């Protein structure tokens, strides 16, 4: 009997994968909106909760712990500190808990069989995305109401807004998965999520990204030596230009008037504006500040992920003026278990660009693609420090390209990377 194939490079990881079969494995993503909800509740009621804990008989029996907690929660500086610390709960989940989980659980070594791509029944996996959409939007509405109608320290308000925005990183991951779908429910879900962050044009500009990835024409592909902060500005503006430009060309090509209901730009502009107007009418400036703030942080999360996914990787221009086909060598890849569970295998980005029609549960780990030195959360933190990022990633980029050059020199004539054509629509 052949030995059983390993599904993780750690024993703990194997245990978790066997206890959490798919699609339950991806339920981890729901911890993001849950953490955001707890961050908002804690920002408002953390001092009262600590005072209640301090009054419990068990805590009182623990010597000086009870008076210490009571003093911390009853003084203004202490109460503010508690509220602010709890308000950032989602940031702790993203940038502390997830990297620790990746370190403990290791990599997810599972790869679906190629024949499964055509015959998979993905209703349950789609249900996870639809459920996440409903939960995330519900939590956003609840937080907006809570923060706007309850007294809260400005710093705790800011912290909760940041938490909601960090959760918006998974909002974009879910919208990304849905916008590649073909069912009307997929399109509706993607647009509802993107309306909440004022980024509905991304439904088009992201598809353009698939065509132009790893070229100078793509605003969502970071160039070597470009720091994160310059990239975010360039990518946000470039996505606007690409999205609206593509829609203008489509309308012109089909002879559709700008005033036609078929003009998607009308929805891209009016839906977020109507949403923000409704928030302002219902909750005033505090509600509007939360809605705009969480949207801004969400977009920064998206663009930071864009930055690390293609940093420094370039497609070669051919003599005919076209670029070479998209290959696995044009996306940074990773397969760390905790982050994959939280982000619907977004880290397997090389396979996604080769097979944009493949749903998240069928994305494969491609070890021959350039590999990130750490999972996405760590890579995002690394990108926030440009000198350190350049020192690590430029060296990794050079090593990968040198290795590919040596492979090309020793490969038999006619062999080389041959990537399949990129698709942009999934089969229903």
ABEGO torsion letter per residue (X at the ends): XBBBBBABABAAAAAAAAABBOAAAAAAAAAAAAAAAAAAAAAAAAAAAAAAAAABAAAAAAEAAAAAAAAAAABAAAAAAAAAAAAAAAAAAAAAAAAAAAAAAEBBABBBBAAAAAABBAAAAAAAAAAAAAAAAAAAAAAAAAAAABBBBAAAAAAAAAAAAAAAAAAAAAAAAAAABABAAAAAAAAAAAAAAGAAAAAAAAAAAAAABGBAABAABBBBGBBAAAAAAAAAAAAAAAAAAAAAAAAAAAGBBAABAABAAAAAAAAAAAAAAAAAAAAEAAAAAAAAAAAAAAAAAAAAAAAAAABGBBBBBBAAGBBBBBBAAABBBBABAAAAAAAGGAABAAAAAABAABBAAABBBBAABBBBABBAAAAAAAAABAAAAAAAAAAAAAAAAAAAAAAAAABBBGBEBBBBBBBABBBX
